[in-house]
């Protein structure tokens, strides 16, 4: 048991380190699988809507058991989801989920792709989804990826639209679009501009990876007649683990979504249902040539690679180098052939592995500014008796002279030291799909079509080392990284990045002005270069003023953080505006914030985005001054309440028992707290006693999956998947809700304008008669929901459960959401 646990931990760490460190070191079992892959020229593309939608068992089975080159195309990056591990939502959550997918693919062996489509939140129908996504652009991306990757088979995760199964609209859209892209990829009239660099490609067939789950939701049974049955629990003797065990580790990388998965063992039958193309009767790839017959005249390559695979000795891996080098020379004769080029790259990775090579280039710091200089070390190590010589070393940045080593002797580390000069026009680090402002909420922009096949940014700086390995010249391109040793975690890596001269982070996303009095706005300024001199000021809407108007800055050291304060005064009229900090130096204007996303399971993500805050002239009455807050999975509501003038005291398992709850007229429970905080379950009686004595307990949305208890309120109620996704849906105030919506703030229709993404989610249902409701709302064509906010008097206080999306709408600076929450906090006072 201990060995299995250790292996799982190793895979998780391996996935993280290898996501940040290239090339990878492979063990003997992995090399054996790589050798098998060389003799299989087949490919498959799995298609779904989001990160975590993919069937990692399918991907693992395809890539490691069938030795098929396998890709996963996620239509979106998951920006509209929730976050179980932190407070990031929106585009920053999309960055996290992108990296979680990349790390997952490192484990299960797949390639990762995306389109420009934005996960704009839950959608109930395919038709609604396509109102937000630009169908032509999404199809353009999908067709581009199919033509570039050339899959023999497409496999969707979600059912064809004809079944009308109840599922997320994005899910259905992914299948509908996959069917269209299947046909368009081979059509010369579809996106003909792509044919300047790509060729037409028609996959052989499209299948749906169906399951009992889809049918159970509608009370039906899956009929397996005519479907291909595959054992995704197949054992991999090279690795000592099954496809399903490895797939569980891969799926567990989706930590932001709380998708930790148990490892299943034994037979795991799954079903593939024919959708389009040529049907297969017995086996998914029947009728498809998976051999070297796809490369005319390359029979000798196949013979050499078969011999190398059969001759591989884990105790002496380098013994097959002559065979691999000969295969490399043979493959050179077929350069330009799609399959030959793919396999040439794979072969070079195998040669790297069997020769025990280790190449890395590390910087003295984790960043540089544009035009900056940085010292780097290039480490070269050959851990075999093979004749390995350094033919050439090139850096993507201008470099100083260095002495190139020649022969790399067995296990003798060679280090090349040089200084790099970063180009003055180098791109400051930001996810490429976020560099340009979106025209609408449904689509990101790509700089050009070549980015469509890239899951993430290219490395900021690379070194290309040309090695002569037993007579074969091979280029290995290595990303520049920063390496350090943590006293607890050991050796760690993070990507090297390009920074602006200066970044400015606002203390808050939203600044609330209850009166026309000035209030302080704090700017945290960070220097990324030495000798920073310039002027800091605020770009404010018309009528808003700041004191002082500007501040002169002179900071000598790089990496310093300084706080600067402005007193900002609102106009007498006007409600909402935007604030931008600006730094002007030498004719250059900067207005960038710094986001440093750090989690152990993915590489650090250091991004620079437009620095911006929202100014809110909000006249909101509230009697309560101090509230308690119990954080759940992570949100910013507590900070937004502080901005609205509340004193917020955070309550957790360490201070809850020692805190006098009677000091709080209201206590708020954060999103998913009853999904993540086991200690909270044990405090049910204390919280009910708090309500009985006059407190208001406000519980924000919780999810049915992983709910730790059903005892949340004083009386029974259930949490449903019900939600209203139309953020403009009319919110009808019920007769029983007029008291709450009328004081201390009298809410009007204007208070429900400007909301983002949705009205709410995970509404209450089947509540006890002692609860009453406040709002009625619905998406178009649906029956009204009344479970967005339920209230029960209990003793002298009140319990409230709400699925209203305070966690999304408050950070967006929407006035009405603050007034609504103030009324809830003060309810009954």
Buried (B, 14 or more C-beta within 10 A) or exposed (E): EEEEEEBBEEBBBBBBBBBBBBBBBBEBBBBBBBBBBBBBBBBBBBBBBBBBBBBBBBBBBBBBBBBBBBBBBBBBBBBBBBBBBBBBBBBBBBBBBBBBBBBBBBBBBBBBBBBBBBBBBBBBBBEBBBEBBBBEBBBBBBBBBBBBBBBBBBBBBBBBBEBEBEBBBBBBBBBBBBBBBBBBBBEEEBBEEBEEEBEBBBBBBBBBBBBEEBBEEEEEEBEEEEBBEBBBBBBBEBBEBBBBBBBBBBBBBBBBBBBBBEBBBEEBEBBBBBBBBEEBEEEBBEEBEBBBEBBEEBEBBBBBBBBBBEEBEEEEBBBBBBBBBBBBBBBEEBEEBBBBBBBBEBBBBBBBBBBBBBBBBBBEEBBBBBEBEBEBBBBBBBBBBBBBBBBEBEBBBEBEEBEBBEEBEEEEEBEBEBBBBBEEEBBBBBBBBBBEEBEEBBBBBBEEBEBBBBBBBEBBBBBEBBBBBBEBEBEBBBBBBBBEEEEEEEEBBBBBBBBBBBBBBBBBBBBBBBEEEBBEBEBBBBBBBBEBEBBBBBBBEEEBBBEEEBBEBEBEEBEEEEEBBBEBBBBEEEBBBEBBBBBBBEEEEBBBBBBEBEBEBBBBBBBBBEBBBBBBBBEBEBEBEEBBBBBBBBBBBBBBBBBBBBEBBEBEEEEBEEEEBEEBBBBBBBBBBBBBBEBBBEBBEEBBBBBEEBBBBBBBBBBEEEBBEEEBBBEEBEBBEBBBBBBEBBBEBBEBBEBBBEBBBEBEEEBBEBBBBBBBBBBBBEBEEBBBBBBBBBBEEBEBBBBBBBBBBBBEBBBBBBBBBBBBBBBBBBBBBBBBBBBBBBBBE
